[in-house]
């Protein structure tokens, strides 16, 4: 999901995406890719904050999803005209104070992250990468790198109609979940080996 944390349409789509994550669990991998739109005044700061949280929590998905959820829920606090009389530093401090109260990380670590040149570069590179994939609006959805014409109106059932067929193996093949978020379909004569996948066996020995 390519998302702008200060985009109302992304805010509307996010609860259903959380349902998709909860429903499929380890069977799929959902990537939240920040794509701050230039006409959402503080979107870049919010996106940079997502990278900060990712870094200070060692890419803890629960922390990343929680940050996104809470920013979406409080989007009006930093949305365009709400901060028209605030300086950039005041907006940054407001966001840091908010994050501190959530206990995702401390205000000091969050502010340090926002001032980190490497994290700033990560946020810029992330935006440029999205542009290279022809992303021009949010939310934009892809599955395995292919555009999906989904929008904020999609329900869990809508997503299931697209995802379920991709998870089912063709008749005669057996699903092999060989590692977290890694699976493939084994043909006859192949066995599912943890951390490797489908391995050929003949007469009880590896081919």
KOLMARTOR-607631 format. One record per residue (C-alpha): residue number from 1; x, y, z. Coordinates in steps of 0.2 Angstrom, whole numbers, plus 5000, padded with zeros to 4 digits. Example, Ala and Ser with C-alpha at 12.3 -4.5 7.8 and 13.67 -1.06 7.14 Angstrom:
BEGIN
<atom><n>1</n><px>5062</px><py>4978</py><pz>5039</pz></atom>
<atom><n>2</n><px>5068</px><py>4995</py><pz>5036</pz></atom>
END
This chain:
BEGIN
<atom><n>1</n><px>5000</px><py>5000</py><pz>5000</pz></atom>
<atom><n>2</n><px>5007</px><py>5017</py><pz>4995</pz></atom>
<atom><n>3</n><px>5000</px><py>5029</py><pz>5007</pz></atom>
<atom><n>4</n><px>5000</px><py>5047</py><pz>5013</pz></atom>
<atom><n>5</n><px>4997</px><py>5047</py><pz>5032</pz></atom>
<atom><n>6</n><px>4988</px><py>5064</py><pz>5030</pz></atom>
<atom><n>7</n><px>4977</px><py>5058</py><pz>5015</pz></atom>
<atom><n>8</n><px>4959</px><py>5056</py><pz>5020</pz></atom>
<atom><n>9</n><px>4956</px><py>5042</py><pz>5007</pz></atom>
<atom><n>10</n><px>4971</px><py>5033</py><pz>5015</pz></atom>
<atom><n>11</n><px>4963</px><py>5036</py><pz>5032</pz></atom>
<atom><n>12</n><px>4947</px><py>5028</py><pz>5025</pz></atom>
<atom><n>13</n><px>4956</px><py>5013</py><pz>5018</pz></atom>
<atom><n>14</n><px>4967</px><py>5009</py><pz>5032</pz></atom>
<atom><n>15</n><px>4954</px><py>5000</py><pz>5044</pz></atom>
<atom><n>16</n><px>4950</px><py>4988</py><pz>5030</pz></atom>
<atom><n>17</n><px>4969</px><py>4985</py><pz>5027</pz></atom>
<atom><n>18</n><px>4971</px><py>4981</py><pz>5045</pz></atom>
<atom><n>19</n><px>4957</px><py>4968</py><pz>5043</pz></atom>
<atom><n>20</n><px>4966</px><py>4960</py><pz>5028</pz></atom>
<atom><n>21</n><px>4982</px><py>4959</py><pz>5039</pz></atom>
<atom><n>22</n><px>4973</px><py>4951</py><pz>5053</pz></atom>
<atom><n>23</n><px>4963</px><py>4939</py><pz>5042</pz></atom>
<atom><n>24</n><px>4978</px><py>4932</py><pz>5032</pz></atom>
<atom><n>25</n><px>4991</px><py>4933</py><pz>5046</pz></atom>
<atom><n>26</n><px>5008</px><py>4926</py><pz>5040</pz></atom>
<atom><n>27</n><px>5001</px><py>4920</py><pz>5023</pz></atom>
<atom><n>28</n><px>5004</px><py>4937</py><pz>5016</pz></atom>
<atom><n>29</n><px>5016</px><py>4951</py><pz>5018</pz></atom>
<atom><n>30</n><px>5009</px><py>4969</py><pz>5018</pz></atom>
<atom><n>31</n><px>5021</px><py>4983</py><pz>5015</pz></atom>
<atom><n>32</n><px>5016</px><py>5001</py><pz>5020</pz></atom>
<atom><n>33</n><px>5025</px><py>5012</py><pz>5008</pz></atom>
<atom><n>34</n><px>5025</px><py>5031</py><pz>5013</pz></atom>
<atom><n>35</n><px>5021</px><py>5042</py><pz>4998</pz></atom>
<atom><n>36</n><px>5018</px><py>5060</py><pz>5005</pz></atom>
<atom><n>37</n><px>5009</px><py>5071</py><pz>4993</pz></atom>
<atom><n>38</n><px>5015</px><py>5089</py><pz>4991</pz></atom>
<atom><n>39</n><px>4998</px><py>5097</py><pz>4994</pz></atom>
<atom><n>40</n><px>4997</px><py>5089</py><pz>5011</pz></atom>
<atom><n>41</n><px>5007</px><py>5102</py><pz>5020</pz></atom>
<atom><n>42</n><px>5015</px><py>5091</py><pz>5034</pz></atom>
<atom><n>43</n><px>5014</px><py>5074</py><pz>5025</pz></atom>
<atom><n>44</n><px>5033</px><py>5073</py><pz>5023</pz></atom>
<atom><n>45</n><px>5036</px><py>5075</py><pz>5041</pz></atom>
<atom><n>46</n><px>5023</px><py>5062</py><pz>5045</pz></atom>
<atom><n>47</n><px>5031</px><py>5050</py><pz>5033</pz></atom>
<atom><n>48</n><px>5048</px><py>5053</py><pz>5040</pz></atom>
<atom><n>49</n><px>5041</px><py>5049</py><pz>5057</pz></atom>
<atom><n>50</n><px>5036</px><py>5032</py><pz>5050</pz></atom>
<atom><n>51</n><px>5054</px><py>5029</py><pz>5045</pz></atom>
<atom><n>52</n><px>5060</px><py>5035</py><pz>5062</pz></atom>
<atom><n>53</n><px>5048</px><py>5022</py><pz>5071</pz></atom>
<atom><n>54</n><px>5054</px><py>5009</py><pz>5059</pz></atom>
<atom><n>55</n><px>5072</px><py>5012</py><pz>5064</pz></atom>
<atom><n>56</n><px>5070</px><py>5014</py><pz>5083</pz></atom>
<atom><n>57</n><px>5060</px><py>4999</py><pz>5084</pz></atom>
<atom><n>58</n><px>5070</px><py>4988</py><pz>5073</pz></atom>
<atom><n>59</n><px>5056</px><py>4987</py><pz>5060</pz></atom>
<atom><n>60</n><px>5043</px><py>4981</py><pz>5072</pz></atom>
<atom><n>61</n><px>5028</px><py>4979</py><pz>5062</pz></atom>
<atom><n>62</n><px>5016</px><py>4981</py><pz>5077</pz></atom>
<atom><n>63</n><px>5024</px><py>4998</py><pz>5081</pz></atom>
<atom><n>64</n><px>5024</px><py>5004</py><pz>5063</pz></atom>
<atom><n>65</n><px>5006</px><py>4999</py><pz>5060</pz></atom>
<atom><n>66</n><px>5001</px><py>5007</py><pz>5077</pz></atom>
<atom><n>67</n><px>5010</px><py>5023</py><pz>5072</pz></atom>
<atom><n>68</n><px>5001</px><py>5024</py><pz>5056</pz></atom>
<atom><n>69</n><px>4984</px><py>5020</py><pz>5064</pz></atom>
<atom><n>70</n><px>4986</px><py>5033</py><pz>5077</pz></atom>
<atom><n>71</n><px>4991</px><py>5046</py><pz>5064</pz></atom>
<atom><n>72</n><px>4976</px><py>5042</py><pz>5053</pz></atom>
<atom><n>73</n><px>4965</px><py>5043</py><pz>5069</pz></atom>
<atom><n>74</n><px>4972</px><py>5060</py><pz>5073</pz></atom>
<atom><n>75</n><px>4975</px><py>5066</py><pz>5055</pz></atom>
<atom><n>76</n><px>4965</px><py>5082</py><pz>5058</pz></atom>
<atom><n>77</n><px>4978</px><py>5088</py><pz>5070</pz></atom>
<atom><n>78</n><px>4991</px><py>5091</py><pz>5056</pz></atom>
<atom><n>79</n><px>4980</px><py>5092</py><pz>5041</pz></atom>
<atom><n>80</n><px>4984</px><py>5108</py><pz>5031</pz></atom>
<atom><n>81</n><px>4974</px><py>5122</py><pz>5038</pz></atom>
<atom><n>82</n><px>4975</px><py>5115</py><pz>5056</pz></atom>
<atom><n>83</n><px>4993</px><py>5120</py><pz>5056</pz></atom>
<atom><n>84</n><px>4992</px><py>5136</py><pz>5046</pz></atom>
<atom><n>85</n><px>4998</px><py>5147</py><pz>5060</pz></atom>
<atom><n>86</n><px>5012</px><py>5135</py><pz>5066</pz></atom>
<atom><n>87</n><px>5030</px><py>5135</py><pz>5061</pz></atom>
<atom><n>88</n><px>5038</px><py>5119</py><pz>5055</pz></atom>
<atom><n>89</n><px>5047</px><py>5117</py><pz>5071</pz></atom>
<atom><n>90</n><px>5031</px><py>5118</py><pz>5081</pz></atom>
<atom><n>91</n><px>5023</px><py>5105</py><pz>5070</pz></atom>
<atom><n>92</n><px>5038</px><py>5093</py><pz>5073</pz></atom>
<atom><n>93</n><px>5037</px><py>5096</py><pz>5091</pz></atom>
<atom><n>94</n><px>5018</px><py>5093</py><pz>5091</pz></atom>
<atom><n>95</n><px>5021</px><py>5076</py><pz>5082</pz></atom>
<atom><n>96</n><px>5035</px><py>5071</py><pz>5094</pz></atom>
<atom><n>97</n><px>5024</px><py>5075</py><pz>5109</pz></atom>
<atom><n>98</n><px>5010</px><py>5065</py><pz>5102</pz></atom>
<atom><n>99</n><px>5021</px><py>5050</py><pz>5099</pz></atom>
<atom><n>100</n><px>5029</px><py>5051</py><pz>5116</pz></atom>
<atom><n>101</n><px>5011</px><py>5049</py><pz>5123</pz></atom>
<atom><n>102</n><px>5008</px><py>5034</py><pz>5113</pz></atom>
<atom><n>103</n><px>5024</px><py>5026</py><pz>5121</pz></atom>
<atom><n>104</n><px>5029</px><py>5020</py><pz>5104</pz></atom>
<atom><n>105</n><px>5046</px><py>5029</py><pz>5107</pz></atom>
<atom><n>106</n><px>5051</px><py>5044</py><pz>5117</pz></atom>
<atom><n>107</n><px>5050</px><py>5062</py><pz>5110</pz></atom>
<atom><n>108</n><px>5069</px><py>5063</py><pz>5112</pz></atom>
<atom><n>109</n><px>5072</px><py>5048</py><pz>5100</pz></atom>
<atom><n>110</n><px>5058</px><py>5053</py><pz>5088</pz></atom>
<atom><n>111</n><px>5066</px><py>5071</py><pz>5087</pz></atom>
<atom><n>112</n><px>5083</px><py>5064</py><pz>5085</pz></atom>
<atom><n>113</n><px>5077</px><py>5053</py><pz>5071</pz></atom>
<atom><n>114</n><px>5068</px><py>5067</py><pz>5062</pz></atom>
<atom><n>115</n><px>5085</px><py>5076</py><pz>5062</pz></atom>
<atom><n>116</n><px>5095</px><py>5061</py><pz>5056</pz></atom>
<atom><n>117</n><px>5101</px><py>5064</py><pz>5038</pz></atom>
<atom><n>118</n><px>5100</px><py>5045</py><pz>5034</pz></atom>
<atom><n>119</n><px>5082</px><py>5044</py><pz>5039</pz></atom>
<atom><n>120</n><px>5078</px><py>5060</py><pz>5029</pz></atom>
<atom><n>121</n><px>5087</px><py>5051</py><pz>5014</pz></atom>
<atom><n>122</n><px>5076</px><py>5036</py><pz>5017</pz></atom>
<atom><n>123</n><px>5060</px><py>5046</py><pz>5016</pz></atom>
<atom><n>124</n><px>5066</px><py>5054</py><pz>5000</pz></atom>
<atom><n>125</n><px>5072</px><py>5038</py><pz>4992</pz></atom>
<atom><n>126</n><px>5055</px><py>5030</py><pz>4997</pz></atom>
<atom><n>127</n><px>5046</px><py>5044</py><pz>4988</pz></atom>
<atom><n>128</n><px>5057</px><py>5043</py><pz>4972</pz></atom>
<atom><n>129</n><px>5054</px><py>5024</py><pz>4972</pz></atom>
<atom><n>130</n><px>5036</px><py>5026</py><pz>4972</pz></atom>
<atom><n>131</n><px>5037</px><py>5039</py><pz>4957</pz></atom>
<atom><n>132</n><px>5048</px><py>5026</py><pz>4948</pz></atom>
<atom><n>133</n><px>5033</px><py>5014</py><pz>4950</pz></atom>
<atom><n>134</n><px>5021</px><py>5027</py><pz>4942</pz></atom>
<atom><n>135</n><px>5012</px><py>5030</py><pz>4958</pz></atom>
<atom><n>136</n><px>5004</px><py>5047</py><pz>4957</pz></atom>
<atom><n>137</n><px>4990</px><py>5046</py><pz>4971</pz></atom>
<atom><n>138</n><px>4986</px><py>5038</py><pz>4987</pz></atom>
<atom><n>139</n><px>4981</px><py>5026</py><pz>4992</pz></atom>
<atom><n>140</n><px>4988</px><py>5015</py><pz>4978</pz></atom>
<atom><n>141</n><px>4989</px><py>4996</py><pz>4979</pz></atom>
<atom><n>142</n><px>4999</px><py>4983</py><pz>4971</pz></atom>
<atom><n>143</n><px>5000</px><py>4964</py><pz>4973</pz></atom>
<atom><n>144</n><px>5017</px><py>4956</py><pz>4969</pz></atom>
<atom><n>145</n><px>5021</px><py>4973</py><pz>4960</pz></atom>
<atom><n>146</n><px>5005</px><py>4973</py><pz>4949</pz></atom>
<atom><n>147</n><px>4993</px><py>4987</py><pz>4951</pz></atom>
<atom><n>148</n><px>4976</px><py>4983</py><pz>4959</pz></atom>
<atom><n>149</n><px>4961</px><py>4995</py><pz>4955</pz></atom>
<atom><n>150</n><px>4956</px><py>4995</py><pz>4974</pz></atom>
<atom><n>151</n><px>4951</px><py>5010</py><pz>4983</pz></atom>
<atom><n>152</n><px>4945</px><py>5016</py><pz>5001</pz></atom>
<atom><n>153</n><px>4927</px><py>5008</py><pz>4997</pz></atom>
<atom><n>154</n><px>4934</px><py>4990</py><pz>4996</pz></atom>
<atom><n>155</n><px>4929</px><py>4978</py><pz>5010</pz></atom>
<atom><n>156</n><px>4938</px><py>4963</py><pz>5016</pz></atom>
<atom><n>157</n><px>4927</px><py>4952</py><pz>5005</pz></atom>
<atom><n>158</n><px>4933</px><py>4963</py><pz>4990</pz></atom>
<atom><n>159</n><px>4951</px><py>4959</py><pz>4995</pz></atom>
<atom><n>160</n><px>4948</px><py>4941</py><pz>4998</pz></atom>
<atom><n>161</n><px>4941</px><py>4939</py><pz>4980</pz></atom>
<atom><n>162</n><px>4958</px><py>4945</py><pz>4973</pz></atom>
<atom><n>163</n><px>4970</px><py>4937</py><pz>4986</pz></atom>
<atom><n>164</n><px>4962</px><py>4920</py><pz>4989</pz></atom>
<atom><n>165</n><px>4965</px><py>4913</py><pz>4971</pz></atom>
<atom><n>166</n><px>4983</px><py>4918</py><pz>4973</pz></atom>
<atom><n>167</n><px>4985</px><py>4908</py><pz>4988</pz></atom>
<atom><n>168</n><px>4977</px><py>4892</py><pz>4982</pz></atom>
<atom><n>169</n><px>4988</px><py>4879</py><pz>4974</pz></atom>
<atom><n>170</n><px>4982</px><py>4871</py><pz>4957</pz></atom>
<atom><n>171</n><px>4974</px><py>4854</py><pz>4959</pz></atom>
<atom><n>172</n><px>4987</px><py>4840</py><pz>4962</pz></atom>
<atom><n>173</n><px>4999</px><py>4853</py><pz>4970</pz></atom>
<atom><n>174</n><px>5002</px><py>4855</py><pz>4989</pz></atom>
<atom><n>175</n><px>5005</px><py>4871</py><pz>4998</pz></atom>
<atom><n>176</n><px>5022</px><py>4872</py><pz>5007</pz></atom>
<atom><n>177</n><px>5024</px><py>4886</py><pz>5020</pz></atom>
<atom><n>178</n><px>5043</px><py>4884</py><pz>5022</pz></atom>
<atom><n>179</n><px>5047</px><py>4900</py><pz>5031</pz></atom>
<atom><n>180</n><px>5037</px><py>4916</py><pz>5038</pz></atom>
<atom><n>181</n><px>5029</px><py>4924</py><pz>5024</pz></atom>
<atom><n>182</n><px>5036</px><py>4912</py><pz>5011</pz></atom>
<atom><n>183</n><px>5027</px><py>4898</py><pz>5003</pz></atom>
<atom><n>184</n><px>5026</px><py>4889</py><pz>4986</pz></atom>
<atom><n>185</n><px>5016</px><py>4874</py><pz>4978</pz></atom>
<atom><n>186</n><px>5025</px><py>4857</py><pz>4978</pz></atom>
<atom><n>187</n><px>5022</px><py>4845</py><pz>4964</pz></atom>
<atom><n>188</n><px>5021</px><py>4826</py><pz>4966</pz></atom>
<atom><n>189</n><px>5037</px><py>4819</py><pz>4972</pz></atom>
<atom><n>190</n><px>5043</px><py>4834</py><pz>4981</pz></atom>
<atom><n>191</n><px>5042</px><py>4837</py><pz>5000</pz></atom>
<atom><n>192</n><px>5041</px><py>4853</py><pz>5010</pz></atom>
<atom><n>193</n><px>5057</px><py>4856</py><pz>5019</pz></atom>
<atom><n>194</n><px>5057</px><py>4870</py><pz>5032</pz></atom>
<atom><n>195</n><px>5068</px><py>4885</py><pz>5027</pz></atom>
<atom><n>196</n><px>5071</px><py>4878</py><pz>5010</pz></atom>
<atom><n>197</n><px>5054</px><py>4875</py><pz>5001</pz></atom>
<atom><n>198</n><px>5050</px><py>4861</py><pz>4989</pz></atom>
<atom><n>199</n><px>5064</px><py>4848</py><pz>4988</pz></atom>
<atom><n>200</n><px>5063</px><py>4833</py><pz>4976</pz></atom>
<atom><n>201</n><px>5064</px><py>4816</py><pz>4985</pz></atom>
<atom><n>202</n><px>5064</px><py>4799</py><pz>4976</pz></atom>
<atom><n>203</n><px>5064</px><py>4782</py><pz>4986</pz></atom>
<atom><n>204</n><px>5066</px><py>4792</py><pz>5002</pz></atom>
<atom><n>205</n><px>5082</px><py>4801</py><pz>4996</pz></atom>
<atom><n>206</n><px>5084</px><py>4818</py><pz>4990</pz></atom>
<atom><n>207</n><px>5085</px><py>4819</py><pz>4971</pz></atom>
END
